[in-house]
């Protein structure tokens, strides 16, 4: 195999494909990137961890000799990133890949291509195409609430549902719940209900170029995301996603409307004294129309701050995990947020003045 490619294009492709690399030491082949070159000038890069597979095609490549090899993914990526901006030549010499660019040259031991898993070819039963900007927008609102706990696999996914012109994503880690809805103007879409890995949704939203479209295809066991010359294939997450609608309170005893920027800044300041999992306490006073924030950490100190707000309903005192509260405020949009409270032991709900399709539910921390 021998080919020449622009360093910038190769770096961009490796940045995408490296997202599928596995760190499992028991299967060294999964830490490699499969490089395939055909005589027609088609070059593809592939990676997989057996759960997620990534493939990227490279255009405008000069191929002198076709071939297929597997190179250590992280090392190869680091080498190419370190090269100057010029043409990079890759050539297979015996069992080593020669990487040369201007005066720089490297020789990297390769792995047997026959051991590399076959890329899953998916024939979707249903599909949906959205602008990359809309995908990024909706994922940004729900990403923080995706669980990292592998013992409950279904919570590490995002529930994606499409009904008519409504696209909805939902995530929860059992401590908070995020819901984001978008209305799509371009005709009706196929109805879809699927749980896809949260980390894949985040990668796709981060890597898909703004201005391009992202197509999601669903088969019985897999989901495939395609944009440009890139494909992500992931296993669908089995199991029943929690009935999130039952968790959202239908009514509230108290609502607080407050400036989002002021609330964000105050939570950040008061949280400095909410150490060692100390909760952040919220005190709502309807007579004074204030929202008080406070935190006390034993043997460290305490902090408090009052915010002018619009309060409707009863006085209430409730406490939240300060980090989770901050995530909800960051995910919201608009000038102000509304915090709806039923009681100190029931979830609080954050909604946004600038986004009717967003909701963030947060479980309270029991006050001592």
C-alpha positions as CSV (number, residue, x, y, z in Angstrom):
1,X,0.0,0.0,0.0
2,X,1.2,3.5,-0.8
3,X,-0.8,6.7,-0.8
4,X,-0.4,10.5,-0.5
5,X,-2.9,12.7,1.4
6,X,-3.1,16.3,2.7
7,X,-2.1,16.3,6.4
8,X,-5.1,18.5,7.3
9,X,-7.6,16.1,5.8
10,X,-5.9,13.1,7.4
11,X,-6.0,14.8,10.9
12,X,-9.7,15.7,10.5
13,X,-10.5,12.0,9.5
14,X,-8.4,10.6,12.4
15,X,-10.1,13.0,14.9
16,X,-13.5,11.5,14.0
17,X,-12.4,7.8,13.7
18,X,-10.4,7.8,16.9
19,X,-13.8,8.2,18.8
20,X,-14.4,4.5,18.1
21,X,-11.1,3.3,19.5
22,X,-11.2,0.8,22.4
23,X,-9.0,0.9,25.5
24,X,-9.6,-2.8,26.2
25,X,-6.1,-4.3,26.6
26,X,-7.5,-7.9,26.1
27,X,-8.1,-7.2,22.4
28,X,-5.2,-5.1,21.1
29,X,-6.7,-5.1,17.5
30,X,-9.5,-2.8,18.8
31,X,-7.0,-0.1,19.7
32,X,-6.1,0.1,16.0
33,X,-7.4,1.9,13.0
34,X,-8.1,0.0,9.8
35,X,-6.7,1.9,6.8
36,X,-8.0,0.6,3.4
37,X,-6.9,2.0,0.0
38,X,-8.2,0.9,-3.4
39,X,-6.7,1.6,-6.8
40,X,-9.7,3.9,-7.6
41,X,-8.4,6.3,-5.1
42,X,-10.9,5.4,-2.4
43,X,-9.4,5.5,1.1
44,X,-11.4,4.6,4.3
45,X,-10.5,4.7,8.0
46,X,-12.3,2.5,10.5
47,X,-12.4,1.9,14.2
48,X,-14.6,-0.1,16.6
49,X,-14.9,-1.1,20.2
50,X,-17.6,-3.7,19.3
51,X,-20.3,-1.4,20.6
52,X,-19.7,1.5,18.4
53,X,-18.1,1.4,14.9
54,X,-16.9,4.5,13.0
55,X,-16.0,4.8,9.3
56,X,-14.7,7.8,7.5
57,X,-13.9,8.1,3.7
58,X,-11.1,10.3,2.5
59,X,-11.6,12.2,-0.8
60,X,-8.8,13.5,-3.0
61,X,-6.2,10.9,-2.1
62,X,-3.5,9.8,-4.5
63,X,-3.2,6.0,-4.3
64,X,-0.2,4.3,-5.9
65,X,-0.6,0.9,-4.5
66,X,-3.8,-0.5,-2.9
67,X,-3.8,-2.4,0.4
68,X,-5.3,-2.7,3.9
69,X,-3.5,-2.4,7.2
70,X,-4.2,-1.8,10.9
71,X,-2.1,0.8,12.7
72,X,-2.1,1.6,16.5
73,X,-4.8,4.3,16.6
74,X,-3.6,6.7,19.2
75,X,0.1,6.6,18.2
76,X,-0.8,7.1,14.5
77,X,-3.1,10.0,15.3
78,X,-0.4,11.7,17.5
79,X,2.2,11.3,14.8
80,X,0.0,12.8,12.0
81,X,-1.0,15.7,14.3
82,X,2.7,16.5,15.0
83,X,3.5,16.8,11.3
84,X,3.8,20.1,9.4
85,X,1.0,21.2,7.1
86,X,2.0,19.4,3.9
87,X,1.4,16.2,1.9
88,X,1.8,13.0,4.0
89,X,2.9,9.8,2.3
90,X,1.9,6.4,3.8
91,X,3.6,3.3,2.5
92,X,3.6,-0.3,3.8
93,X,7.1,-1.8,4.0
94,X,7.0,-5.4,5.2
95,X,5.1,-5.2,8.5
96,X,5.7,-1.5,9.2
97,X,3.9,1.6,8.0
98,X,6.2,4.4,6.8
99,X,4.8,7.9,7.5
100,X,6.7,10.7,5.8
101,X,6.1,14.4,5.5
102,X,8.8,16.9,4.3
103,X,11.9,16.1,6.4
104,X,10.0,14.0,9.0
105,X,9.7,10.2,8.8
106,X,8.3,7.5,11.1
107,X,8.0,3.7,10.9
108,X,5.1,2.2,12.8
109,X,4.5,-1.6,13.4
110,X,1.2,-2.7,12.0
111,X,-1.4,-5.3,13.1
112,X,-2.9,-8.0,10.9
113,X,-5.9,-6.6,9.0
114,X,-7.6,-10.0,8.9
115,X,-8.2,-9.8,12.7
116,X,-10.1,-6.5,12.4
117,X,-13.9,-6.9,12.9
118,X,-16.0,-6.4,9.9
119,X,-17.9,-3.1,9.7
120,X,-21.6,-3.6,10.4
121,X,-23.6,-2.7,7.3
122,X,-27.1,-1.5,8.4
123,X,-30.2,-1.5,6.3
124,X,-32.4,1.0,8.2
125,X,-36.2,0.3,8.7
126,X,-36.8,3.9,9.5
127,X,-34.7,7.1,9.1
128,X,-34.8,10.8,10.0
129,X,-32.7,13.6,8.6
130,X,-32.0,16.8,10.6
131,X,-29.7,19.7,10.1
132,X,-26.5,19.3,12.2
133,X,-27.2,22.6,14.0
134,X,-30.6,21.2,15.3
135,X,-29.0,18.0,16.4
136,X,-26.3,19.9,18.3
137,X,-29.0,22.1,19.9
138,X,-31.2,19.3,21.2
139,X,-28.3,17.2,22.4
140,X,-26.8,20.1,24.3
141,X,-29.9,20.4,26.4
142,X,-30.1,16.7,27.5
143,X,-26.4,15.6,27.5
144,X,-25.7,16.4,31.2
145,X,-28.5,14.2,32.5
146,X,-27.3,11.1,30.7
147,X,-26.2,8.5,33.3
148,X,-22.6,7.2,33.4
149,X,-23.6,4.2,35.5
150,X,-23.0,1.1,33.3
151,X,-25.0,-1.1,35.8
152,X,-28.2,0.5,34.4
153,X,-27.5,0.5,30.7
154,X,-30.8,2.0,29.6
155,X,-30.0,5.2,31.5
156,X,-26.7,5.6,29.6
157,X,-28.9,6.2,26.6
158,X,-31.0,9.0,25.2
159,X,-34.6,8.4,24.4
160,X,-35.3,9.7,20.9
161,X,-38.9,10.0,19.8
162,X,-40.3,11.4,16.6
163,X,-44.0,12.1,16.4
164,X,-45.3,14.0,13.4
165,X,-43.3,17.2,13.3
166,X,-42.1,16.9,16.9
167,X,-38.6,15.6,17.7
168,X,-38.0,14.9,21.4
169,X,-34.9,13.7,23.3
170,X,-35.1,12.6,27.0
171,X,-32.3,11.7,29.4
172,X,-32.1,10.8,33.1
173,X,-29.6,9.5,35.6
174,X,-32.4,9.0,38.2
175,X,-31.3,12.2,40.0
176,X,-32.4,14.6,37.3
177,X,-34.3,14.5,34.0
178,X,-33.9,16.6,30.9
179,X,-36.5,16.9,28.1
180,X,-36.0,18.9,24.9
181,X,-38.5,19.2,22.0
182,X,-38.0,20.7,18.6
183,X,-40.7,21.4,16.0
184,X,-39.6,20.5,12.4
185,X,-41.1,22.6,9.7
186,X,-40.1,20.5,6.7
187,X,-43.0,18.1,6.5
188,X,-43.8,15.1,8.7
189,X,-41.2,12.6,9.7
190,X,-41.5,8.9,10.3
191,X,-42.5,8.0,13.9
192,X,-39.6,6.7,15.8
193,X,-39.0,5.6,19.4
194,X,-35.5,4.4,20.2
195,X,-32.9,4.5,23.0
196,X,-29.4,5.3,21.5
197,X,-26.1,5.5,23.4
198,X,-25.7,9.0,24.9
199,X,-22.0,9.1,24.2
200,X,-22.6,8.5,20.5
201,X,-25.2,11.3,20.4
202,X,-22.7,13.6,22.0
203,X,-19.9,12.6,19.5
204,X,-22.2,13.0,16.5
205,X,-23.4,16.4,17.7
206,X,-19.9,17.6,18.3
207,X,-18.3,16.3,15.1
208,X,-21.0,16.8,12.4
209,X,-20.1,20.1,10.6
210,X,-22.6,22.9,11.0
211,X,-24.4,23.4,7.7
212,X,-24.5,19.7,6.9
213,X,-27.4,17.2,7.6
214,X,-27.3,14.3,9.9
215,X,-29.3,11.1,9.0
216,X,-30.2,8.7,11.7
217,X,-31.3,5.2,10.5
218,X,-32.8,2.6,12.8
219,X,-32.8,-1.2,12.3
220,X,-33.9,-3.9,14.7
221,X,-30.7,-3.9,16.7
222,X,-28.6,-0.9,15.5
223,X,-28.7,2.8,14.9
224,X,-26.5,4.4,12.2
225,X,-25.6,8.1,12.1
226,X,-24.4,9.4,8.7
227,X,-23.0,12.9,7.8
228,X,-20.7,13.8,5.0
229,X,-18.4,10.8,4.5
230,X,-18.7,9.6,8.1
231,X,-20.8,6.8,9.6
232,X,-21.3,6.0,13.2
233,X,-23.0,2.6,13.9
234,X,-24.0,1.8,17.4
235,X,-26.1,-1.0,19.1
236,X,-29.5,0.2,20.2
237,X,-29.8,0.0,24.0
238,X,-32.2,-2.7,25.0
239,X,-34.6,-2.2,27.9
240,X,-37.5,0.0,28.8
241,X,-36.8,3.7,29.3
242,X,-38.5,5.1,32.4
243,X,-41.9,6.6,31.9
244,X,-40.7,10.1,32.4
245,X,-44.1,11.7,32.0
246,X,-45.2,10.2,35.3
247,X,-42.3,12.0,37.0
248,X,-43.2,15.5,35.9
249,X,-45.5,17.2,38.5
250,X,-48.8,18.4,37.0
251,X,-49.1,21.3,39.4
252,X,-46.9,23.3,41.7
253,X,-47.4,25.1,45.0
254,X,-44.7,27.7,44.3
255,X,-43.2,29.3,41.2
256,X,-40.1,31.5,41.1
257,X,-39.2,33.6,38.0
258,X,-35.6,34.8,38.2
259,X,-33.0,36.2,35.9
260,X,-31.0,33.2,34.5
261,X,-27.7,35.1,34.4
262,X,-28.1,36.3,38.0
263,X,-29.1,32.9,39.2
264,X,-26.2,31.2,37.4
265,X,-23.6,33.7,38.9
266,X,-25.1,33.4,42.4
267,X,-25.2,29.6,42.3
268,X,-21.5,29.5,41.3
269,X,-20.5,31.8,44.1
270,X,-22.5,30.1,46.9
271,X,-21.5,26.7,45.6
272,X,-17.9,27.5,46.6
273,X,-19.0,26.7,50.2
274,X,-21.0,23.6,49.2
275,X,-18.1,21.2,49.6
276,X,-18.1,17.5,50.3
277,X,-21.5,16.9,48.8
278,X,-23.1,19.6,50.9
279,X,-26.5,20.6,49.3
280,X,-27.3,24.1,48.2
281,X,-30.4,25.4,50.1
282,X,-33.1,27.5,48.4
283,X,-35.4,29.7,50.5
284,X,-38.3,31.2,48.7
285,X,-40.1,34.2,50.4
286,X,-43.3,35.4,48.7
287,X,-43.7,38.5,50.9
288,X,-40.2,39.8,50.1
289,X,-40.3,38.4,46.5
290,X,-36.8,37.0,47.1
291,X,-35.0,33.7,46.3
292,X,-32.3,33.0,48.9
293,X,-29.4,30.7,48.2
294,X,-27.2,29.3,51.0
295,X,-24.6,26.6,51.7
296,X,-22.8,25.6,54.9
297,X,-19.9,23.2,55.0
298,X,-18.8,22.1,58.5
299,X,-15.4,23.3,59.5
300,X,-15.1,25.3,56.3
301,X,-17.6,28.1,56.3
302,X,-20.9,29.3,54.8
303,X,-22.2,31.5,52.1
304,X,-25.6,33.1,51.3
305,X,-27.1,35.4,48.6
306,X,-30.5,36.8,48.0
307,X,-31.9,37.4,44.5
308,X,-34.9,39.6,43.6
309,X,-37.5,37.4,41.8
310,X,-41.1,37.1,41.0
311,X,-42.7,34.6,43.5
312,X,-46.2,33.2,43.3
313,X,-47.5,30.8,45.9
314,X,-46.3,29.6,49.3
315,X,-43.0,30.1,51.0
316,X,-40.8,27.1,50.8
317,X,-37.4,25.8,51.6
318,X,-35.8,23.1,49.4
319,X,-32.2,21.9,48.8
320,X,-30.5,20.6,45.6
321,X,-27.2,19.1,44.5
322,X,-25.5,22.4,43.5
323,X,-23.7,20.8,40.5
324,X,-26.9,19.3,39.1
325,X,-28.7,22.7,39.6
326,X,-25.9,24.4,37.7
327,X,-26.2,22.0,34.8
328,X,-29.9,22.7,34.5
329,X,-29.3,26.5,34.4
330,X,-26.6,26.1,31.8
331,X,-28.8,24.0,29.6
332,X,-31.7,26.5,29.8
333,X,-31.9,29.4,27.4
334,X,-33.5,32.9,27.5
335,X,-33.2,35.8,29.9
336,X,-35.1,34.2,32.8
337,X,-35.9,30.7,34.2
338,X,-38.9,29.5,36.2
339,X,-38.4,27.1,39.1
340,X,-41.6,25.2,40.0
341,X,-41.8,23.6,43.4
342,X,-44.5,21.3,44.9
343,X,-42.9,20.6,48.3
344,X,-39.4,20.2,49.8
345,X,-39.6,16.4,49.2
346,X,-40.9,16.5,45.6
347,X,-38.8,17.2,42.4
348,X,-38.3,20.8,41.4
349,X,-38.7,21.7,37.7
350,X,-36.7,24.3,35.7
351,X,-38.2,25.7,32.6
352,X,-37.0,28.6,30.4
353,X,-38.6,31.8,29.2
354,X,-36.8,31.5,25.9
355,X,-37.5,27.8,25.1
356,X,-40.9,26.3,25.6
357,X,-39.6,22.9,24.5
358,X,-37.1,22.5,27.4
359,X,-37.7,21.0,30.9
360,X,-35.2,20.0,33.6
361,X,-36.4,18.1,36.6
362,X,-34.3,17.8,39.7
363,X,-34.7,15.6,42.7
364,X,-34.3,17.4,46.0
365,X,-31.8,16.6,48.8
366,X,-33.5,16.0,52.2
367,X,-32.8,18.8,54.6
368,X,-31.4,18.0,58.0
